[in-house]
Amino acid sequence: MICGFHEAGSTFMPVSAISNQTRRCGPNKLMNQPHQAHGTTSALALGALGIVFGDIGTSPLYTMKEVFGGHHLALSQGNVLGILSLIFWSLMLVVSVKYVSIMMRADNKGEGGILALLSLLQGHAPLGSRLRWALMSLGFLGASLFFGDTLITPAISVLSAVEGLEMGTPVLHPFIVPLALGILVGLFLIQQHGTASIGRLFGPVMLVWFGVLGLLGILSILQHPQILAALLPIHAVHFFAAHGTASFFILGAVVLAITGAEALYADMGHFGRRPIQLVWFAYVLPALVLNYFGQGALLLSNPEAVRNPFYMLAPEWALFPMIGLATAATVIASQAVISGAFSVTRQVIQMGYAPRLIIHHTSATEAGQIYIPFVNWVLAIGIALLVLGFQSSSNLAAAYGIAVTATFAIDTLLLGLVMRAQWDLDPRLTVAVVLFFLAIDLSFFGANVVKIPDGGWFPLLAALVIFTLLVTWKHGREIVAQRLRQMAVPLAPFVESLLANPPTRVTGTAVFLTADAKGTPAALLHNLKHNKVLHERVVILNVRHADVPYVPADRRMEMTTLAEGFYHVVIRYGFMDDIDIPNALSECPCGMQFDLMDTTFFFSRENLIATRGEGMMLWREHLFAAMARNAASPMSFFQIPANRVVELGAQLEI
C-alpha cells in the first residue's frame, strides 16, 4: 500500500518529483488473502444446512409428483426403479461429483459462484479482447439466468408446500393461492428489517426437515426394500431403452431433483468448502435419497399416492404438522434465493455491469446481510405475477428447469477453462471431463427446451432482459469513459499550471471523485472556473474494483502527493466488499486524519444525450441514458453524507 500526505510546511514540488513524495506503509504488491469463513466446523455446518441446501432440499415436495403425474407415466416397477435410478445418479454425478467435489476446488480466494469463477479466469488466463468479451458475456448470461431462476424458485416451493392443505380436505383448495401469495408478500416485507433474528432458526429448522425426510423414507423403504435396487444404474439404462424418445423428455422433470446445486458452490464463501461437503455427504444427500426412494416404494404399493406422494408418505395424523414444516422449509429456501439475488446484484454493480442501486446493510456485524429495495420489489412483483398466472406448482414446473440447466452448462464450460488455465491439467483429461458433464447438462437442457411454450419462456425472457441491461450498461459506460478521456485535461500539466498562476486557497478538504486517474476531474475544473478558489487540500479520488472477492483493509488504499495540498488517492474494493468511502479515508494508517465535517465531496453528473452515429444503436443509447438517470446517487452508493456533497452537471453526447 502506498499512502501518506505531504503536509503543510513542505516545499511545493513539480509533478516530475512525485515519486519522491510517496511513502509506503505496507507491502508494495497488492495481494488478496483468501476470505475465511469464521466459526467452528459444527456451527458452520449448521449454518450451511439452513442456507445452502434450502432449494435442493425442498425438491422432494414436487419432483416425483411431476415425473409421474405430469407426464402420466405408468406406475410399473420398471418405471419407478428407472426414475429413481435417474434421480440418484443425477444427484451423484451433477451435485456430488461436479459441484461438491470438483467445482468447489475452483474458488476465488475462498469465494464461489459463477461471477467468482469468471473473475478467477480473468486473473489466471492471458486473454485477448475478444476472448475476454466472450467470457464476460458467458458469465453474465449465467448470472442473468440465475435471476430468471430466482423468480420461479420461491413461487414453486411455497405453492408446493401449501398445496398439502387440499390433501386434508378439498374445501381448502381455493385458499391455496391466496395463502401462498400472503406468505411470499410477507417474506418480501420483512427484508428491509434484516433476517438476522429469524436466520438463527434456519439451521435447526432444516436439521429437523432433513431428519423427517430421511425418517419417512426409511419407514416406507422398510415395507418395500426391493426399491433399493434402483441404486444400480442399469435400471436407468433399461428405462431409456423401454421408452425411447419419451424418456429424454421426462428428464425435464427429473432435473427438478437437482435444482439448487449451483447454490452449494455459490455460497461456499460464507461457510467454507469443508462444512458444505461434510453436510452434503453425511446428512443431506442420504436424507434426499431415502425420501425419494420412500416415495417410490409408496407409489408401487399405492398408485393413488401419485397425486402427492410427498405428503401421502406421512401418516394422516402428521399431515398438518408436515405442511407447517414444509412451509417453513420453503420460506427458508426462498429467503436464501432472495439473499443470493441481493449478493449477485452487488457483485454485478461493483464489476461495472449495472448502475448504482441503493444498498442497505441490515446487520452491524455481518457484512453480507444487505437489502436492495429495487431488487426486492422487482422480485416481489415478478413472483406474485407467477403465482397468480400459473396457480399451481404443477403449472410452474413447466417453466422450471430451463434456466437452471443452461447455468449448469455455462458452469461446465468455465470450469474447463479453469482446469486448463489455473490447474494446468492435461488437455485430454480436461476435454474428457468437460464433454462428460456437458453431455449431462445439455441432455437436461434439451429436455427442458420443450417446456418453452408452456412457461419456459418466462425465465428465458427475464434472463434476456437482464442480460441486455447488463451489457448495455457496461458498453455505455465504456463509451462515456472514452468521451470523457477525449475531453479531459491531463492531470499532470494541470497541476503544473497552478505553479504559474496559483488560485486563492480556502480552508478545508475537497475530494473529487473520478474514474480517470490521469485526467483532471470535470468537477474540479468547473469549481475552479466558477468559484475561482481551491481548497487547502485537494484529493483526486479514484475508486477501483479488483477481480477478487475482498481487498484487505490494510492494502486498500494508495495515496500519493502530487504537490503541496494536492493528493491522488486510489481505493480498491473487491466485488464482495462493502463500499464506504468516508470509512476508508478515515482509516488510513499514515498519521493523516480526515475530518468529515471539514470535507466536501464533489461529483460530476453527466446529462447523457442519445445521438445517431458511433456508439450503440439508438434504442440502446436511450436505454442506457434512462438507466443512468435512475441510478442511485454516488453519495448513497459510496455512503457519503448528503450534506457533505456538491454535484456539478455536465452535458455529454453518446
N, C-alpha and C positions, 0 to 999 in steps of 0.2 A: 504494500500500500504506500502511496505517496501522499503525504499530507503536510500541512504547515502553512501558517500565514507569515508573510514578511511584514511586520507591523510598523507602525509609525516610528519615526526616528531613523529608519533605514534610508539609504540613498535610492532615488528613483533610477532604475536601470533599464536600458533598452531591451527589447524583446530578444535580441540575439544572446543576451546573457541569462535568459530564463532558466536554463539548466542549473545555473549556479544558485538559484533561489529555491531550489527544490529540496525539501527534507524528506527522507524516507523513514517511515515509522513502523516498518514491518517487512515481511518477505517481499522481494522485488517482483516475484511472479504471482499473478493472481491465480489461486488454486481454489478448488472447492472440495471440501471434505464430504464424505458420504453422510447423508441425513440418516440419523439413527432413531429408530422407534424406542421410546423410553418406557420402562416398566419391566416387571418380571415376566417370564415366559407365560406363566399361567394367566396373569392379568391381561397380557396382550392377546393370548389365545381366546379368552372370554370376550374381549372387545371385538376381535375379528369375527367371532361367532355371531355377534349382534349386528355387525355392519356389513361384512364382506359377503356372507352367504345368504342374505335375505332373498335375493332374486332367484337363484338356483334352488334355494331351499323351499320355496313355495310352488315350484313347478309341479309337484305331485298332485296339487289341487285340481289341475286341469289336463295334464298330459295324456293319461290313459283314457280319460273320457273323450278327448278329441281324436285319439288314434282310432278307437273302436266305434264311438258314437258318431263322430264327424265324418268318417269315411265308410260307415256302415259295413265294417269288416266283420266277417263271421267269427263267432267266439269258439272256434275249434282249438284243440290243444296245440296243433301245429302253429296256428296263427298267434296264439298267446305266447308260446315259447319263442317264436321268431321275433315278435315285437320286444319282448323283454330282453332277448339277446342283443337286439339292435340298441336298446336304451343302455344296457350295461356296457357294451363295448364303445358306445359314444361317450359315456362318462369316463371310461378308462382312457381312450385314445385322445379325445379332444381336451377334456378337462385335466385328467391326471397326468398324462404324458406331455401334451403340448403346452398347456398353460402352467400347471403347477410344477412340473419337473424341468421343462426346458425354458419357457419364456421368462420365468421368474429369475433366471440367471442373467437375463438381458436387462439389468437395472441401470438406471442413470443416477449414480450417486445414491442408491437406495430407493429411488422412485420408479414406479412402473406406469403403465398406461400407454396409449398409442402416441401421445404427444411427447412423453418422456422418451419413448423408443425413437421417435423422429429426431429429437434433439441429440440423442446418443449417436445416431447415424451421422448427423452433421459434424459432430465432434471427432469422429474417427475415420471418416471416409473423405478422401480428396475428391470433391465434387465440382464438375463443370456447371455452368449456369443452367443448362437445360436439364441435367440430371437433378440438380438441386430443386429446380422448379417442379419437376415430375414427382420427386419425393415429397416435397411440401404439399403438393396438390393431393397426392395419395393419402398422406397423413391427415390432412384436414377434411378430406372426403370421409375418412373413417370417423373423425370427430363429429362431422355433420350427421352421419348415420347413427352415432350414439345418441344425439339429441332426438332423432326420429324414434329411436327405440325407447327413450326416456318418456315419451308421451304415452306409449302403449303399456309399459310395464305396470305403473300404478293402477291403470284402469282395469286391465285384465286380472290382476292379482286380487284387488279388493272385490270386484264383481264376483269372481270365482269363490271367494270366501263367504260372502253374504248369500250367495245362491243356495247355500246349505239350508237356509230357512225354509225353502219350499220342500225340502226333504221331510221336515217335521209336519208341515201342513201346507197344501197348495193355496190356502187362503192368503198366505203371506207373499205370494208371488208379486202382486202389484207394488209391494213396498221395497222390493229388491233394488231397483234403480234409484229411487229417492234416497234410500239408506246409504247405498254406495256413494252417491253424489255428496251426501251430507258428510260422510267420513272423509272423503277426499278434500272437500272445501275446508273442513275444519283443520285438516293437516296443513294446507297451504296458509291458513290464517295464523297458525302458531309459529310459522317460520321466522317471522320478524322478531319474535321473542327469544329465539335460540332454542336449541334442543338439548342443552347440557343436562338439565334435570331429568327429563324422560329418557335421555340417552343412557343413563346408568342402568335402566331396566332392560335395555335391548339385549345384552348378553344373557342374563338369566332367563328372559322370555324365550329366546331362541334355543337356549340349552334345554328347556322343557319341550319346546316344539320338536326338535330333532329327536329327543328321547321318546316322545309319544309316537313320532313317525316310525321309529325303529321297533317299538313295542307292539304297535298294531300290526306291523308287517310280520313280526315273529309269530304272533298268535295265529295269523292266517296261514303262514307257511307251515306251521306245525300240523295243521289239518290236511295239507296237501304238499308234503315235502318233495314230491316229484317235480314241482315247479322249479327247483334249483338246477334242473338240467339245462335251463336257459343260460346258465353261465358259460356253456360251451358255444363257441361262435358258429358251429355247424348248423345250429338252428336258424341263425340269421341267413346263412347261405341257402338253406332249404326254403326259407320264406321268399327270398328273391327268386329262386328257381320256380317256385309254385305260382307266383303272382306276376312275374314278368314286369312289364312297364308300370303296372299299378303299384307295385312295391316301391318304385322310385318316388312316386308322388306322395306315398304315405310317409316318406322321410320328412316331408314338410310338417307333419305333426310330431314325429319322433324328436325333431330338433328342439321342441318345447322343453324337453328334459334337460337341455344343456344351456338354455338362455341364462345369462348371468355369469358365464365362465370368464368373460373378459374382466369382470369386476374383481376377480381374485388377483389378477395381475395389476389392475389399475390402482387398487387400494394397498398395494404392497408397502408403500412408503409410510403409511400410518401405523402398520403393525409389524412389519418386517417379514422376510421370507419364511423363516423357520416357524413362527407361530401359525401362519396361514397353512403351510404344508402339514404341520402337525394336526391341526384341527380337521383339515380335509381328510386325510388318510385315516385318522384314528376315530373320527366321530361322524362327520357329515356324510362322507361317501358311504360308509356302512348303513347309516340311517336311511339314506335315499334309496339304496339298492334294496334293502329289506322292505321298505314301503312299496316300491314299485312291484316287487315280486309278490308281496302280500296282496296287492290289488289284482295281480294276475291270477293268483290262486283263488281269490274271491270270484272273479269272472268265470272261472271254469266251473265252480260249484253253484254259482247263482247268476245266470246270464242277465237277470233283471237289474243287477247292480250296475250295468253299463251306463245307466242314466247319470250316475255319480258314484263311481267306485271308491273315491276317496272317503266320502262321508259314510257310505254304507259299510266301510271297513270297520267303523267304530260301532260299539254296542248302542242300542237305541237310547239307553239312559244317558249316554255320553254325547249325544248329538249336539245339543245346545252348548255345552262346555267346549266341544270341538270347534263349533262355529265361532265362539268367542276367542279361543286360542288362535284359530286360523286368521281371524280378522286382525288380531294383534300382530301376528307374523307378517301379514301382507302390508299393514301400515308401516312396520319396521322396514320391510323391503322397499316400499315406496319412498320412505324417508331417506334411505341410503341412495336411491337413484336421484332424488331431488338434490341432496347434498353433493352428489357426484356432478350433477349439471352445474351447480354453482362453482365447484372447483375447476371443471374444464373450462367454463366461461372465463374465469380469472386467468387461467393459463393462456387462453386464446388472445385475450386482451393484451397481456404482457408480452406475448410473442408478436404483437403488431398486426393481428388479423381481425380485430374488431375494435369498434370505437370504445372510448372510456364509458363505463357504466358506474352508477353509484353502488358502492360495496360497503355493507355494514358488517362490523365484527360483533358477533353475538356472545363471545366469551373473552374474558380478560386473561385467561390462561392458555386457551387452545387457539393457536393462530389459524388452524384450518377450518374453524367454525365461522362461516361467513354467510351473509344473506344478501342476495342481489334482487331487489324488488322487481325490476323489469323482467328478469328471467322467471322469477316466482310466478308472476301473474300471467305471463305468456303460457307457461306450463299449465297453470290452473285452468285457463280458458280452453286450451287445446284438449286437456284431459276431460274436462266437463263436456265438451262437444263430442268427444269419442264415446263417453258413457251414454249420452243422450242419443247419439246416432246409431250405435251398434247394439245397445240394450242388453247384451249378454256376453259372457266370456267366450261362448262358442263362436259367436259372430266376430268377436275381436281376435280370436285365434286365427281367423282367415287373414288378418292384417299383420299378425305377429310372426316374426322369424326372418323376413327377408332382409331387414336392416342388420339384424344380429349376424346372419350368415355372411353377408357382404363384409362386415367388420372382421369376422374370422379370417376371411381370405386375405384382406389387407394386412392383418397382423402376421399372417404366414409369410407374405412377400417381404415385409420389413424385417421379419426375423431372419429370413435367408440372407439378406444384405448384412445384418449384424453378424451372422455366423462367419461371413467372409471378411468383412471389414474390421471387426473387432476381435473375434475369436480366432481368425486365420485358420479355419478348418479346411480340410481337403475339399477342393471344388466338387469332386464326385459325391462325397458324403453330403455336402450342402445341398446339391441338386436333388439327391435321393430323398433327403428329409423334406425339402420344400415340396417336391412333387407328391410325396405320400400324403402330407397334410393338406396340400392344395386340392388333391383329388377328393378328400373327405369334405373339405369346405365347399368346393364347387358343386358337389353332389347335393349337399343340403341347400345351397343357394339355388341350384336349378330346380329342386323340388318345390321351393317357395316361390319361384317366378310365376307359377300358375295361380298363385294367390292374388296377383296384382289386380285383376278385375274385381275381386271380392273384398277388397280393402287393403291389399298390399301396396296400393298406390299411395296411401296416406303417408307412411313413414318415408317412402321414397320422395314424395313431393316435399315433405318437410325438410328432408336432408338436402334436396336440390336447392330449395330456397335459402337455407342456411349456408350452404357451400357458396352460392352466388354472392351472398352478402359478405362472406369472409374474403373471397378472392377479390371482390370489387373494392373492399376497404383497403386491402394490402396494396393492390395496384394503384389505387387512388392516392394513398399516402406516398408511394414512391414517386408519382408524378408531381405531387405538391412539393416534396423534398427537392426534386430536381429543379422545379421552377424557383424555389426559394434560394437554392445554391447559385442559380444563374443571376439572381438579383442581389445576392448578398455582398456586403462589403467585407473583404478579408479581415479577420480579426487582428492579425499582427500589424499590418500597416495602420489600421485604425488606432490601435494603442500608441503606435509611434507618433501619429499625428497629434495626439494630445500633448506631447512634449513641446511642440512648437507653439500651440495655442491652447494652453490649459484652461478649462472652463471653471466656473465658480463651483466650489465644493460645499456640500451641505452635510450636516451630521447624519449619522445613521448608516444602515447597510441596505443596499439594493441587490436583490437576487433576480437575475434574468434567466429564465429557462429557455433552452434552445435545443433543437435536435442536431444542429450542425456545429460540431466542436470548433471548426476552423473559420466559421463566419460570424460576423457581428450580429447579435440578436436584433431583429427589427424593432422590438420594443425599446431597446436601448437607444437606437438611432432616433426613434420618434420622441422619446423622453428628452433627449438632448436637444432635438430640434425645436420642440415646443416649449419646454420648461427652461432650457438653456442652463441647466445645472447638472452636476454629477455628485452622487453620494460620496461620502468619505470612504466607504468601502463598497466596491462593486464586485459581485460574484457572478461569473458566467457559469451557469449550472447545466450540465449535460447528464441526463438520466439514460442509462443504457441497460438493456436486458440481455443477460448472458444465457447461453444454451445449456444451462444447468438448473436443477430444481432450486437450490439455495446457494446464496453467496454469504459466507461467514461475515458477521458484523465487523470483525477486526480487519477484514480485507475488502470492505465495501466501498471505501472512498479513496479517491486520488485528489490531491489539492496542490496546485502549482501556482506560484506567484508570477504574474505577468509583468507587473510594475507596481509602483507604490500605490497601495489601495486597490489594486486590480488583481483578481484571483480567478483561476479556472478550476472548477470542481467537477469531477466525474463521480457519480454514484451508480453503483451496479446492483441490479436485483436479478434473482433467478425467477423462473416462471411460477414458482410456488411461494415466493416471498410476499410478505405484506409490504406495500409501499407506503412509507411515511417519511416525507422529506424533512419536516422540522425535527423529527426524532433523529434522523440520520445526521443532520447538520449539528445537532446538539451533542452527539456522542463522539465527535472527532477527538481522538486522544492526543491532540497536539498542543494543548495549552491555550487554544483559542475558543472562546465560548460565544455562541450566537445568542444574542438577546432577542427573542422573538418579538417583543413589544417595540424594539427599535429597528426591526427589519421589515422591508416592504418587498413583496414578490411581484414581479412584472411579467405578464403574459401577453403574447401577441395572438389574437384570434383572427383567423383568415375568413373573410366572407367569400366563399367559393362560387364562381360563376361558370356554368357549363357552356362550352363553346364547341362548335364543329371544328374538325381538323385533327391534329395529333392528340394522342392520349387514348381514351377509351371511347366506345360507342356512346352516342349522346344520351341514351337512356341510362347507361351505367354511370355516366357523369352526374346526371340528375339524382340518381340513387345515392351516389357517394356524397353529393352535396347535402342531401337530406339526412343521411346518417351523421355527417359532421355537425349539422345544425342541432341535432338531437342528442349528441354525445354529452356525457356529464362534463361539467366544467372542470378544468385542471385542479382548481382548489379543492374540490370534493375528492377527486381521484387521488391526489397527492396528499390529502389530509392536511391542507393548509387553511388556517382560519380565514374566513371570508373578509374580515376587517383588516387583514394584512395584505390584500391583493389589489393590484391595479391592472385592468385589462385594456389593451390598446388594439384597435381594429385595423385590419388591412384588407384590401380587395385583391383577389387573385383569380385569374382565369385558368381553367384547367382543360 
